[in-house]
Amino acid sequence: MHALNPGATLFSCLAIAIEAGLMLGSIMVSRHNLWICIGFHIGWNLTAALLGIPVSGQHIYGFMVMKVQGPTLLTGGSFGIEASLIPVILGLLVSAAFLLCRGRDTMIGSRT
């Protein structure tokens, strides 16, 4: 669905797949709780919107209006910060952390 948004690119779609798909999927697999995933998604969108940062190409006016400048790889361009390399890296780290916790919980559970 995000591919149809204004400013969407192949990289923004890949970034969303990693940030939302992989990260939220790893949270779901690790915690078996859809509400945590919903909370992450709402928290991300709400924070960006309140700061005036475009959310998936949609310009929403929040408490502040930010004009992000710099290389598109770091700012996400007109699509918003979601199409930036920074949240992709953070999404991979969060995914790894939740999957490592899942692996640890599985190993601990198998000893009892």
VENSULSUL-V770764 format. One record per backbone hydrogen bond with DSSP energy under -0.5 kcal/mol. CO is the residue of the C=O (numbers start at 1). NH is the residue of the N-H. If there is no record, write none. Layout:
CO_NH ; CO_NH
This chain:
1_4 ; 2_5 ; 5_8 ; 9_13 ; 10_14 ; 11_15 ; 12_16 ; 13_17 ; 14_18 ; 15_19 ; 16_20 ; 16_21 ; 17_22 ; 18_23 ; 20_24 ; 21_25 ; 22_26 ; 23_27 ; 24_28 ; 25_29 ; 26_30 ; 27_31 ; 28_32 ; 33_36 ; 33_37 ; 34_38 ; 35_39 ; 36_40 ; 37_41 ; 38_42 ; 39_43 ; 40_44 ; 41_45 ; 42_46 ; 43_47 ; 44_48 ; 45_49 ; 46_50 ; 47_51 ; 48_53 ; 49_52 ; 50_63 ; 50_64 ; 52_66 ; 54_56 ; 54_81 ; 55_58 ; 57_59 ; 58_55 ; 58_60 ; 60_62 ; 64_62 ; 64_66 ; 66_68 ; 71_74 ; 71_75 ; 72_76 ; 73_85 ; 76_79 ; 76_80 ; 77_80 ; 79_57 ; 80_83 ; 81_84 ; 84_88 ; 85_89 ; 86_90 ; 87_91 ; 88_92 ; 89_93 ; 90_94 ; 91_95 ; 92_96 ; 93_97 ; 94_98 ; 95_99 ; 96_100 ; 97_101 ; 98_102 ; 99_103 ; 100_104 ; 101_105 ; 102_106 ; 103_107 ; 104_108 ; 105_109 ; 106_110 ; 107_111 ; 108_111 ; 108_112
